[in-house]
Amino acid sequence: MADTALPKSLIALKRYSARALTADLIAGITVGLVALPLAMAFAISSGVKPEAGIYCAIVAGFLISALGGSRFQIGGPTGAFVVVVASIVATYGLDGLFMCTMMAGGILIVLGATGMGSAVKFIPRPVVVGFTNGIGVLIASTQIKDFLGLRVDAPSEFWPRMVAIARGLGTYSVAATALASASLVTLIVWRRLVPKVPGYIVALLAGTAIVAVFRLPVETIGTKFGGIPAGWPTLTMPRFRLELVGVLFRPALTVAMLGALESLMSAVVADRMGGDRHNPNVELVAQGIANVASPLFGGLPATGAIARTATNIRSGAQTPVSGMVHALTLLAVLLVAAPLARFIPLSVLAAILLVVSYNVGDWGEIRELLKLTKMDISVWIVTFALTVFADLTLAVETGMILAMLLFIRKVSQTTTVSLVTPEYVEAGRVHILQDKKIPDYVSVFRIHGPLLFGVTDKVARITDHGDSLAPIVIVRLRNMTAIDATGLRALEDLADRSTAADGNSSSAVRRNSPPA
């Protein structure tokens, strides 16, 4: 088996050293501590118990690092899944979520095994930015309730949730709001002053200590969930309900596409920061295996986490061993310090997720998008609006359709079908046909670019020349770069129409030379 088809962990271990192990241990422990508050926050925002996020980070995080195609990737629960997971749990319960996650894992395995990992990069930037902007807004909107300590029931849909929050503003908690605001300021200032030490850890430890010492009247993991159970994650087979397979396929496809998109985006960022090159297909197979395994231990869907991956690299990681150490660090915390988690205030976790939502939003891209064409801007607006106000599954499906239509449109603009005259322009240069004069009884047309579905109408326009067409029509295909079945049929139809135009003439369409 070629090295390119192996997980990066196996490739790295061939030349592993004690120095690399030391660097991986430091980076893994650091990113493990960073992942702890995020894993719990993502789980709580998804409508499940906080331990589900930790279990996911342990099981999926270990497998993604051990089997993946990226040298620095850190896997686990992410903000991209919060909204869709909350919707699935609200509608189908935990069993439905576990089924959906495992189905998504199977889809990811198929995508990676069939070499579709490289195809994800063809999703246009306006679609990706629309998704990330919308997800950022949705995550932020889910944290307002805990940030302010409101005593309201917040619906899962965006607009009803905002209406309920607005009506319940009078129930805010001074203690929760002050603690959350202090945590938010700490995260912002700490990142500027001490960027090498993750602010998430500082905010979590400081907020938890304040609540434990001063007994602040704020909602905590202990008051809402009864704490986090200590001990090893237990292997339990989820209960499959066959009647849900059909209805869960669309959400599973959404989870798979979001997982593939975010994990490969994270791997690209890791390549740029760490000077490596990931294998997208191996990475997708690992993501799929991790999503099949995570529900077996009560975990959430998983994907590559950009922020944690960046932290891993900045902390000095050398190989995927750091990602495995990150998972083992979380396991150690779960076994030793789980009882202390009952003091963690939800308002601090809300402040952490507000920062995450801003980072996920990719807001700096909007300025660049507004410089693009009206079509690109429209695609971004539609994707963003559907993500926020409609349904994430619908947004993914619509975004993919828009991506295909945008691709077809841009390809069609590169294909030209032109009449060759004694003087014609090709690639910006004027060519004079001196030695090869075109007889009066011949019309020559040239196809430049791909002849695919969506552009074949340009071939049909040849017959629009009507009486000006000579008895013999030649179509030059030397500069045609690709053709599909629809393009071939267009040429056949052209030949039939040209012949039928004058049954007594010898008009025909012939292939001048094979395409390059």
N, C-alpha and C positions, 0 to 999 in steps of 0.2 A: 504494500500500500504506500502510495506517495505521501511524503510529509505534509503536502498541502491538504490532504484529506484527513489528517490526524487532528485531534484537539490540541490547542496551543499548550496545554499543560504537559502533554507527553513530549512535545517538541522541546519545550523549555527544560524539562528534567534531564534531557540528554547532556546538557552542559551546565547543570546546576552546581552551585557552590555555597560554602558557608556564608560568604558575604551576601549573596543573594537571599539566603534564608533569613539572615538578620534583618535585611531591609524589608522583606515580605512580612515578617512577624510584626515589625513596628507599624507598617502601613495597614496590615490586616486588623490589628487591634484598634487602631485609630478609626478606621472606617466602620468597624463593628460598633463602636460606641456612638458614632454619628448615626448609624442606621437604626439604633434602638428607639429613639423618640419618633423617628419618621415612620418606622414600621407600625408602631402603636397608633400614631395619629392617622395614618392611612386606613387602618382597620376600623377605628372608631368612626371616621367620616364615611366609611363604606357601609355602616350599619351593622357591624359584627363586633365581637369582643376583641380587645387589644391583642390577646395572645395569638389570634389568627394571623396578624401581620408578622409577629415574631417567628411563628412556625414557618411561614412562607419564606422569610429572609434566611432562616437556617437551612431548610431543605432545598429550596429553589436556588438560593445563593450559592450553596456548595456545589450543586450539580452544574449550574451555569458556568462557574469557574473551572470545574474539573473537566467538563466535556465541550466547552465552547470554543469558538474560533477566534476569540479576541484575547490578547495577552493581559489586558487590564480591566476587563468588564466586571462590574459588580451588579449582581442581579438581586431582585426582590420586589416587593410591592411598590408601586409608584402612583403618583397623582393622576396619571392618565386613566387609570382604571376606577377611580373613586366613584365617578358618576354612574358608569355602566354597572359596576358591582352593586352599588346601592339600589339601583333600579331592579336588578335581578333578584336580590335578596328580598326586596319589598313585595315582589310579584310571585316568586317561586320558592322562597325560603332558602335555607342553607343547602339543602339537597340539590336544588336547582342550580345554585352557584357552583357547587362542586362538579356537577354534571357538565355545566357550561365550560368550566375551566379545563376539564379533561378533554372535552371535545375540541376546544381551542388548541390544546396541546397536540392533539392528533393532526389538526390542520397544519400547525407549524412544522411538525415532523415531515409531513408530505411536501410542504413548500420547500424545505431544505433538501430533502432527499431527491426531489425532481429538479434541483438547480434553479429554483425560483428566487433565491436570495438576492440575486443581482437585479431582479425586476423591480424590487421595492424602490430603488433609487429613481425610477421613472415617474414617481408621483410628483407633480409640479410643486414648486415652492409655495405658491399662493394657497394650495389646498392644505399643505402641512402647517403653514402659519395660521390659517383659519382654524384648524383643529386645536393647535396649541393655545392660541388666544382664547378660544371658547372654553377649553378645559381650565385655563387659568382663572377665568371669570367664575366658572362653576365651582371650583375648589374654594375660591375666596368667599363666595356666597354661602357655602355650607359652614364656614367657620365663624360667621358673624354672631350666631346664637351663643356659642361657647365663649367667644371673645368678650362679649358683653354680659355673659351670665344670664341670658334671658330665660324666662320660664314660659316658653311657648312650644307648641308642636310645629316643627318646620317640615312642610311637605317635601317630597322628593323632586317635584318639578320646580324650575327656576322661578317663574313668575309668581305662582302661588306662595312659594317660600319667601320671596321678597315682600309680598303683601302681608304675610303672617308676621314677619320680623318687624315691619313698619308698625303694625298694630300693637305689637308687644314690647315696643321700646320702653314703655313705662315700667317694665318689670326688671330692668337691668340691675346688676349687682355692682356696687361701688368697689368691693374688694376684688371681684373677678376682673372688672374692667381695668383697675389700677395695676393688678398683677400682669394681665395680658399686655397692657401698654408698656410697662417696664420691661417685659420680656422682648417685645418687638423692638424697642429702642436699643436694648442690649445686643440683639442680633445685628442690627444695622451698624451700630457704632463699633462693635467688636470686629465685624468683618473688615472695617476700614483700618482699625488700629492694630489688630492682631490677626491678620489673615491666615497665618499658619496654624492657628488653633481653632478648630471648628466651633462656631458660636452656638450651635445646637446643643452641644454637651453642656456648655456654660449656662445657657438659659434654662435647660432642663434641671440641672443639679441645683442651681440657685433658687428657682421657683419651687422645687420640691422641698428644699430645706426650709424656706420661709413658711410654707404651709404646715410642715411638720412641727416646726418650733413654735410658731405663733398661733397655730390652730385657726387659721383663717376660715371663715364660713364660705368656702367655695366648693364647687363640685369637683371631685377627684375620681380617679379610676376605682378607688375603693368604694366610694359612696354610690357610684353608678353601676359598676360591674362586680363589686365584691373582691377586687384585686385580680392578680394573675396567678394561676396555679403553677406551683414549682414542680420541677421534674421533667423527664424526657417527653418530647412529643410522642403521642401514642399512635400506632398504625391502626387505622380504622377504614374499612371499605365503605365509601359512601353508598347510600341507597339509591339505586338507579330506577327511574320511572320512565318506562318506554314511551308513555304518552307525551312526555316532554321533549323527546328527541327532536321532533319536527319544529316545535315552537322555539326551541333554544338554539336552533342552527344559526339564525341571524345574529343573536347576541354573541354566540361562539365565534362566528366569523368576524364580528367587530372586535372582540378581545384578541383574536389571532392577528388581525391586521394592525391594531394598535400596538400589540406586543412586538410584531415584526418591525414596524416602523420605528418605534422608540428604541428598541434594542440595536438596530442597525445604525440609527442616528447616533446613539451613544458610542457604538464601536468606531464610527467615523471620527467623532470627537476624540476618542482615546488614541486613535491612530495619529491624529494631528498633534496631540499633546505628547505622546510617548514615542513617536517615531517608528511606529510599527504598521503592519498591514493585516487586517483581519480577514478571515474566510467567512463570507456571509452565509453560505449554505451550512457549514458546520455549526455556526452560531445559531441558526434557526432550528436545527435539529436539537441542539442542547436546550434551547428555550422551550421547545415542544416537550422534551423529556421532563424538564423541570415543572412544567404546568400539568403534566399528567401525575407527577409524584406529589406536588404540593397539596392537593385536596385529600390525598391519602392520610395526611397528618393534620388535616383541618386548616390548611393554609389557603391564602388568597391567590389570584392570578399573579404571575411574575413576569418581569421583563428587565432589560438592562436599564440601570438608573444613571442618568447622565451626571447628576450632582455627586453621587457617591463614587462613580467611576473617576470623576475629576479629582475628588478628594484622595482617592486611592493613588493616583499618579503623583499628585503633589506631595503625598506622604512618603514617596520614595519606592513604591512597588516596582518589582522587577519582573515577576512572572504571575501566572494565575494562582499560585500558591497563596498570595495575599488575599484573594477572594475567598479561598477555602478557610483561611485563618479568620477572616471576617465572620463567616458563618459559625465557626467554632467559638469565637468570642461571644456571640449572641447566645449560643447554647450555654456557655459558662455563666453568663449573667442570669439566664433563665433558671439554672440549677441552684445558684448561690443567692442571688439578690432579688428574686421574684417577690418575696413578701414586702419589700420596700416600695414596690411599684404602686401600692395602694395610696401613697401620698402624692402621686404625680397629679397636678391640677390640669383639668381639661382646658382651662383658659391659656395655659402656657403652650400646650400642644396646638391650640388654635393659632396662637401667635407664630409658632414655627411653620404651620401650614400656610399662613398668609404669605410668609417669605417664600415658601416653596411655590405657591401659586404665581407669585410675581416672576420667579425664575423660569417656571414652566411656560409662562405666557409668551416668551420670545418677542417682547414688545418693540425692541429695537428694529425688528424687520419691517414694521409697518411703514416707517419713513422711506425705506427703500422700495417697498411695494407700490407706494403712491407715485413713484417715478416711472412705473411700468405702464403697459397699455391698459385701456379701459376694460378689455376682456379679462386680464389678469386681476385687476382690482375687483371686478364683478364676481369672479370665482372666489376670491378671498372673502368678500362680504357675505356671499351666499353660504359658504361653508361655516363661517363664524356664526351667522344668525341661526342656522339649523342646529349647530352644536349647542348653543345657549338656550334657544327658545323652543326647539322641537325635541329631537331625540338623537343621541350620539350615534346609534346604529344607523338611523336615516342619514345623518351627516356623513358617516363613513361611506355609505353606499352612494350617496349623491356626489361626494367628493371624488370617488373612483370614476363615476360616470363622467363628471366634468373633466377629470384628468384625461380620460380617453378622447373625449370630444376636443379638448384643447390640443392634444397631440395630433389628432387627425387634421385639425384645422391648420396647424403649423406645418405639417408635412405637405398638405395640399398647396400651401403657398410656395413651396420650393419646387414644385413640378410645373413645367411649362411645356406647352405644345405649340410650336411656332411654324409658320410657313417659311421655307427656305427660298430665298430670292437670290439673284446674282450678287447682291450685297447684303449680308446679314451680320448681326451682332451675336457673338458667343463669348460668354464669360468676360464681358467688358471690352472685348477686342473686335474690331471690324475685319471681317474676312471677305475677300474679293474672289469669287469663283471665276477664274479666268480660263484655266485649262479644262475645267469640268463645267461646261455650259449646260444649263438645263433646257432641254428641248421644249418647244411650245406644247407638245402633247403630253407632258409629264408635270405633275405637281408633287413637290417633295415637302414633307412635314418632318419635323424633328421633335422627339420626346426627350426632355432633359429632366432627370430626377426619378424618383420611384413612381411606378404606376400601380397604385394600390387602391383598395376601395376607398371611396370618398373623393377621389380625384379623377375618376374615369369619365366624368362629365366633360372634361376638357378634351378627351379624344372624340367624344360624340360631336363636339362643335366643329370638327373638320368638315362634316357634311353641311354645315351652315353656309359654307362658301358658295353653295349652289352652282349656278351656271359658270362661275369662274374656275371651277375644278376642271382639270384636264382629264382626258379619257383614262390616263394611267395615274394612279395615286401611289406614291411610295412613302412609307413611314420608316424613318431611320431610328433605330433603337440602340445605336452605339453608345449614347450617353444616358440610357435608361439604367438606373442602378439596382432596381428590384421590381419584381412583378408578382402579383398573387392571382388567384383564380378569377377574381372580379376584373382585374386588369386584362387578363387573357381573353375573357369573354367580351370585354369592350372592344378589343382588336378584331375579334371574330364578327361582332355586330357591325363594326365599321366596314369590314370587307363585304358583308351581306348587303348593307345599305348602299355602298358604292356601286356594287354590281347591279342591284335592283334599280338604281336610279336611271340606268339606260341599258336595257337588256341587249341591245344590238352592239354595244361598244365593248371594248376589251378592257374596261376599267378594272383595276384590281389593287389589292394592297399586298405588298410583298415585304418580307423581312430583308432589310439591306445588309445587316451584319449582326452577329450575336452581341448581346449586351456585355459590357465590361464586367 
